[in-house]
């Protein structure tokens, strides 16, 4: 009991000192927290790195909490020593020693990152201002990428060319500073893969920029050539003639010039995109693009089949509606059937599911024949009844005529028989006289 009392009396000063150290650590932590928060606000870090008001307020608070935790950690080894918890204080002291050894590197990396962010931000602002001065966004109108004119306000999600150029240069300028900061930390497990990746990105940036410029040039050329082809077709009046044949207004129906122009634009953009993939070195996408280009003749012929089917269906619909105005629904069905058949022919031409397409084609033909028979049977009842009545009347008239002819023939036969009988009677009456004359001559 005396030993316990003695040990307790000896440990009380250490416990009190440990509690005092803890209180001092908490007070120092709050002081550091407030200083860091005020410094972050003074440097306007909330405005530099916070996009929204909520994020802006959280950045100084987050840095202050981090300073509070680090300050308390510095006092913890001494507090644990005073409490006699050497097993905890020893590894914590080693960890803090290692951390303190990294503090200069952390400060250097942080300064490099801060300097990189500042320089990148300045370069971004200068780039955006310069591109806006030269009115680079007018390229959108020339390339057909402008916002829709129907919208009264520009979309918030729309990114102008000036902003895009600024963001690209921001990233390009920032990457070397990130690499330098990682090398200053000298943590091989983290820095080596990250630096290798960033170096690869830095090495491919020129190819990416060249590919992007090539695609933009392709879009510009596609816009020019597509509009030229569309204007040529419209200039010769082909679009109007096709629209007149199909009886569909160009504004709401089929526009041949616009369709051909879109196809030409898509083909040109595809060619330039494949070349851009080749420039970057993405062989997989280049191979896919090359296969698509090699398959283009089949695709174009299939599109021609679809186009021919659509035009033929529209012409058939117009002919049926002009001939039978009450058969508008049937005309729409026939148009749909023709378009469906042309789509199946296009798929069969492309070699997509040949057996399935053939089976479906036969099924559609049979169903169309049955539907036509049913429609004719239901819709042509009046016509069939009138036709049968006329046929029956003609048959009755023919039957009456046959009877009259038969009666005439019978009357003629009876007349001939009567005449023949009269002649026979006359010959019989003359027979004895002729016999006597012959007898006298013999004598």
C-alpha positions in Angstrom: 0.0 0.0 0.0 2.8 2.4 0.9 4.6 1.6 -2.5 1.4 2.3 -4.4 1.0 5.6 -2.5 4.7 6.5 -3.2 4.3 5.6 -6.9 1.2 7.7 -7.1 2.8 10.6 -5.4 5.8 10.4 -7.7 3.6 10.1 -10.9 1.3 13.0 -10.0 3.8 15.7 -11.2 4.3 13.9 -14.5 0.5 13.5 -15.0 0.0 17.2 -14.3 2.8 18.1 -16.7 1.3 15.9 -19.3 -2.1 17.5 -18.9 -0.5 20.9 -19.1 1.3 19.8 -22.3 -2.1 18.7 -23.7 -3.7 22.0 -22.9 -0.8 23.9 -24.4 -1.0 21.6 -27.5 -4.7 22.3 -28.0 -4.3 26.1 -27.5 -1.3 26.1 -29.9 -3.4 24.0 -32.4 -6.2 26.5 -32.3 -3.8 29.4 -32.8 -2.2 27.7 -35.8 -5.6 26.9 -37.2 -6.7 30.5 -37.1 -3.5 31.8 -38.5 -3.5 29.3 -41.4 -7.2 30.1 -42.1 -6.6 33.8 -42.1 -3.5 33.4 -44.2 -5.4 31.3 -46.8 -8.1 34.0 -47.0 -5.5 36.7 -47.2 -3.9 34.9 -50.2 -7.4 34.4 -51.7 -6.9 30.7 -52.1 -10.6 30.3 -51.8 -11.1 32.3 -54.9 -8.2 30.7 -56.8 -9.1 27.1 -56.2 -12.8 27.1 -55.2 -15.4 27.0 -58.0 -18.4 27.4 -55.8 -19.1 29.3 -52.6 -19.3 26.1 -50.6 -15.9 24.9 -51.9 -14.4 28.4 -51.3 -15.3 28.4 -47.7 -14.0 24.8 -47.1 -10.5 25.4 -48.4 -9.3 27.7 -45.6 -11.2 25.6 -43.0 -9.5 22.4 -44.3 -6.0 23.9 -44.2 -6.7 25.2 -40.6 -7.8 21.7 -39.4 -4.7 20.2 -41.0 -2.5 22.7 -39.1 -4.3 21.9 -35.9 -3.8 18.2 -36.2 -0.1 18.6 -37.0 0.5 20.9 -34.1 -1.1 18.5 -31.6 0.9 15.7 -33.1 4.2 17.5 -32.3 3.2 17.6 -28.6 1.9 14.0 -28.4 5.3 12.2 -27.8 6.1 14.4 -24.8 2.6 13.9 -23.4 2.8 10.1 -23.8 6.3 10.2 -22.1 4.9 12.1 -19.1 2.1 9.5 -18.9 4.6 6.7 -19.0 3.4 5.3 -22.3 6.8 4.8 -23.8 5.6 2.0 -26.1 3.4 4.5 -27.9 5.6 7.6 -27.8 8.7 5.8 -29.3 7.2 4.9 -32.7 5.3 8.2 -32.7 8.6 10.0 -32.2 10.2 8.1 -35.0 7.3 8.9 -37.3 7.4 12.6 -36.4 11.2 12.6 -37.0 10.7 11.2 -40.4 7.9 13.6 -41.1 10.1 16.5 -39.9 12.8 15.4 -42.3 10.3 15.6 -45.1 9.0 19.0 -44.2 11.6 20.9 -46.3 10.8 18.7 -49.3 7.0 19.2 -48.7 7.5 22.9 -48.5 9.6 22.9 -51.6 7.0 20.8 -53.5 4.2 23.0 -52.3 6.1 26.2 -53.4 6.7 24.6 -56.8 3.0 23.7 -57.1 1.9 27.1 -56.0 4.2 28.8 -58.4 3.0 26.5 -61.2 -0.6 27.3 -60.5 0.1 31.0 -60.5 2.0 30.9 -63.8 -0.5 28.6 -65.4 -3.3 30.8 -64.4 -1.6 33.9 -65.8 -0.8 32.1 -69.1 -4.5 31.0 -69.3 -5.8 34.5 -68.8 -3.4 35.9 -71.3 -4.3 33.2 -73.9 -8.0 33.7 -73.4 -7.7 37.4 -73.8 -5.6 37.2 -76.9 -7.9 34.6 -78.6 -10.9 36.8 -77.7 -9.2 39.8 -79.2 -8.5 38.0 -82.5 -12.1 36.7 -82.5 -11.2 33.1 -82.8 -14.7 32.0 -81.9 -15.9 33.1 -85.3 -14.4 29.9 -86.6 -17.4 28.2 -85.1 -19.7 29.9 -87.6 -17.4 29.0 -90.5 -17.1 25.4 -89.4 -20.8 25.0 -88.7 -20.3 24.5 -84.9 -22.1 27.7 -83.8 -24.8 27.5 -81.2 -28.4 27.1 -82.4 -29.9 30.3 -83.5 -33.3 29.3 -82.0 -32.0 29.6 -78.5 -32.3 33.1 -77.1 -29.5 32.6 -74.5 -26.2 30.8 -75.1 -25.9 27.5 -73.4 -23.9 27.5 -70.2 -22.3 24.2 -71.2 -20.9 25.7 -74.4 -17.1 26.0 -74.4 -15.7 28.7 -76.6 -12.5 28.2 -78.6 -10.8 30.9 -76.5 -11.6 29.1 -73.2 -10.6 25.8 -74.7 -7.2 27.2 -75.7 -6.7 28.7 -72.3 -7.4 25.5 -70.5 -5.1 23.5 -72.8 -2.2 25.9 -72.2 -3.0 25.9 -68.4 -2.5 22.1 -68.3 0.6 22.2 -70.5 2.3 24.8 -68.3 1.3 23.1 -65.0 2.5 19.6 -65.9 6.3 20.4 -65.7 5.8 22.0 -62.2 3.9 18.8 -61.1 6.8 16.7 -62.3 9.3 18.9 -60.5 7.3 18.8 -57.3 7.1 15.0 -57.4 10.9 14.8 -57.9 11.5 17.1 -55.0 9.5 14.7 -52.7 11.8 11.8 -53.7 9.3 9.1 -52.8 10.2 6.5 -55.4 7.1 4.4 -55.0 4.9 7.4 -55.8 7.1 9.7 -57.9 8.5 7.2 -60.4 5.2 6.0 -61.9 3.7 9.5 -61.7 6.7 11.1 -63.3 6.8 8.4 -66.0 3.1 9.0 -66.8 3.5 12.8 -66.9 6.6 12.6 -69.1 4.6 10.4 -71.5 1.8 12.9 -71.5 4.2 15.7 -72.1 5.9 13.9 -74.9 2.6 13.2 -76.7 1.2 16.7 -76.2 2.6 18.0 -79.5 1.0 15.1 -81.4 -2.3 15.7 -79.7 -2.2 19.4 -80.6 -1.3 18.5 -84.2 -4.1 15.9 -84.3 -6.6 18.4 -82.9 -5.6 21.1 -85.4 -5.9 18.4 -88.2 -9.4 17.5 -87.1 -10.4 21.2 -87.0 -9.0 21.7 -90.5 -11.0 18.6 -91.6 -14.2 20.0 -90.1 -13.6 23.3 -91.9 -13.0 21.6 -95.2 -16.0 19.3 -94.7 -18.1 22.4 -94.1 -16.9 24.1 -97.3 -17.2 21.0 -99.5 -20.5 19.8 -98.0 -22.1 23.2 -98.5 -20.7 23.4 -102.0 -22.2 20.0 -103.0 -25.5 21.0 -101.4 -25.6 24.3 -103.3 -24.7 22.6 -106.6 -27.5 20.1 -106.1 -29.9 22.8 -105.2 -28.7 25.0 -108.1 -29.5 22.3 -110.6 -32.9 22.0 -109.0 -32.5 18.3 -108.2 -33.8 18.7 -104.6 -36.9 20.5 -105.8 -37.6 17.9 -108.5 -37.2 15.0 -106.1 -39.5 16.8 -103.6 -42.1 17.4 -106.3 -42.0 13.8 -107.3 -42.3 12.7 -103.7 -45.0 15.3 -103.0 -43.1 16.4 -99.8 -42.1 19.9 -99.0 -38.3 20.3 -98.6 -38.7 22.3 -95.3 -40.4 19.3 -93.5 -39.7 16.4 -95.8 -36.8 14.9 -97.8 -34.1 17.3 -98.9 -31.7 15.6 -101.3 -29.1 18.3 -101.2 -29.0 18.4 -97.4 -28.7 14.6 -97.2 -25.9 14.4 -99.7 -24.1 17.3 -98.0 -24.3 15.6 -94.7 -22.8 12.4 -96.1 -20.0 14.3 -97.8 -19.2 16.1 -94.5 -19.2 12.8 -92.6 -16.8 11.2 -95.0 -14.3 14.0 -95.0 -14.3 14.2 -91.2 -13.8 10.5 -91.1 -10.7 10.7 -93.3 -9.2 13.5 -91.3 -10.0 11.7 -88.0 -8.2 8.5 -89.2 -5.1 10.6 -90.1 -5.2 12.2 -86.7 -5.2 8.8 -85.0 -2.2 7.9 -87.2 -0.4 11.1 -86.1 -1.0 10.4 -82.4 0.1 6.7 -82.9 -3.2 5.1 -81.8 -2.9 2.1 -84.1 -6.0 0.4 -82.8 -8.3 3.3 -83.8 -6.3 3.8 -87.0 -7.0 0.1 -87.9 -10.7 0.5 -87.1 -10.9 3.7 -89.2 -9.1 2.0 -92.1 -11.5 -0.9 -91.9 -14.5 1.5 -91.9 -13.0 3.4 -94.9 -12.5 0.1 -96.8 -16.1 -0.8 -96.1 -17.4 2.6 -97.3 -18.3 1.4 -100.9 -20.7 -1.2 -99.4 -22.1 1.4 -97.0 -22.6 4.0 -99.8 -24.4 1.4 -102.0 -26.6 0.4 -99.1 -27.4 4.1 -98.5 -28.3 4.4 -102.2 -30.6 1.4 -101.8 -32.3 3.0 -98.8 -32.6 6.3 -100.7 -34.1 4.6 -103.7 -36.5 2.8 -101.5 -37.6 5.9 -99.7 -38.1 7.8 -103.0 -40.0 4.9 -104.6 -42.2 4.5 -101.5 -43.0 8.2 -101.6 -43.8 8.1 -105.3 -46.0 5.1 -104.8 -47.8 6.8 -101.9 -48.4 9.9 -104.0 -49.7 7.8 -107.0 -52.1 5.9 -104.8 -53.4 9.0 -103.0 -53.9 10.8 -106.4 -55.7 7.8 -107.9 -57.8 6.8 -104.8 -58.0 9.7 -102.3 -59.8 7.5 -99.8 -56.9 5.0 -99.7 -54.5 7.3 -97.9 -53.9 4.8 -95.0 -53.2 2.0 -97.5 -50.8 4.3 -99.3 -48.9 4.9 -96.1 -48.7 1.2 -95.4 -47.4 0.5 -98.9 -44.8 3.2 -98.4 -43.7 1.7 -95.2 -43.5 -1.8 -96.7 -41.4 -0.5 -99.6 -39.0 1.3 -97.2 -38.8 -1.8 -95.0 -38.0 -4.0 -98.0 -35.3 -1.6 -99.1 -33.8 -1.6 -95.6 -33.7 -5.4 -95.7 -32.1 -5.3 -99.1 -29.5 -2.9 -97.7 -28.8 -5.1 -94.8 -28.5 -8.1 -97.0 -26.1 -6.2 -99.3 -24.0 -5.4 -96.3 -24.0 -9.0 -95.3 -25.5 -8.4 -91.9 -27.5 -11.4 -90.8 -28.1 -12.7 -94.3 -30.3 -15.7 -93.2 -32.3 -13.6 -90.8 -32.8 -10.8 -93.4 -33.9 -13.3 -96.0 -36.4 -14.9 -93.6 -37.7 -11.6 -92.6 -38.0 -10.5 -96.2 -40.1 -13.5 -97.1 -42.2 -13.0 -94.1 -42.9 -9.4 -95.0 -43.7 -10.4 -98.6 -46.2 -13.0 -97.5 -47.7 -10.8 -94.9 -48.1 -8.0 -97.4 -49.8 -10.4 -99.9 -52.2 -11.6 -97.2 -52.9 -8.0 -96.1 -53.5 -7.0 -99.7 -55.9 -9.9 -100.2 -57.7 -9.1 -97.0 -57.8 -5.4 -97.8 -59.1 -6.2 -101.3 -61.7 -8.6 -99.9 -62.9 -6.1 -97.4 -62.5 -2.9 -99.3 -63.5 -4.3 -102.7 -66.8 -5.8 -101.7 -68.9 -3.2 -103.5 -66.7 -3.5 -106.6 -66.9 -7.3 -106.6 -70.7 -7.2 -106.0 -71.3 -4.9 -108.9 -69.0 -6.9 -111.2 -70.8 -10.1 -110.3 -74.2 -8.5 -110.9 -73.1 -7.3 -114.3 -71.7 -10.7 -115.1 -74.9 -12.4 -114.0 -77.0 -10.0 -116.1 -74.8 -10.6 -119.2 -75.2 -14.3 -118.6 -79.0 -14.0 -118.4 -79.0 -11.9 -121.6 -76.8 -14.4 -123.3 -79.1 -17.2 -122.2 -82.2 -15.5 -123.6 -80.4 -14.9 -126.9 -79.5 -18.5 -127.1 -83.1 -19.5 -126.5 -84.3 -17.2 -129.3 -81.7 -18.6 -131.7 -82.7 -22.1 -130.8 -86.4 -21.3 -131.4 -85.5 -19.8 -134.8 -83.5 -22.9 -135.7 -86.3 -25.2 -134.6 -88.8 -23.1 -136.7 -86.6 -23.3 -139.7 -86.2 -27.1 -139.3 -90.0 -27.5 -139.1 -90.4 -25.4 -142.2 -87.8 -27.4 -144.1 -89.5 -30.6 -143.0 -92.9 -29.4 -144.2 -91.5 -28.4 -147.5 -89.8 -31.7 -147.9 -93.0 -33.5 -147.0 -95.0 -31.5 -149.6 -92.5 -32.4 -152.3 -92.7 -36.1 -151.4 -96.5 -36.0 -151.6 -96.3 -34.3 -154.9 -93.9 -36.9 -156.2 -96.1 -39.7 -155.0 -99.1 -38.2 -156.9 -97.1 -38.0 -160.1 -95.7 -41.5 -159.8 -98.5 -43.7 -161.7 -98.6 -41.4 -164.7 -94.9 -41.8 -165.3 -95.3 -45.6 -165.0 -98.0 -45.8 -167.7 -96.0 -43.7 -170.1 -93.1 -46.1 -169.9 -95.3 -49.1 -170.4 -96.8 -47.7 -173.7 -93.3 -47.0 -175.0 -92.3 -50.6 -174.5 -95.2 -51.9 -176.4 
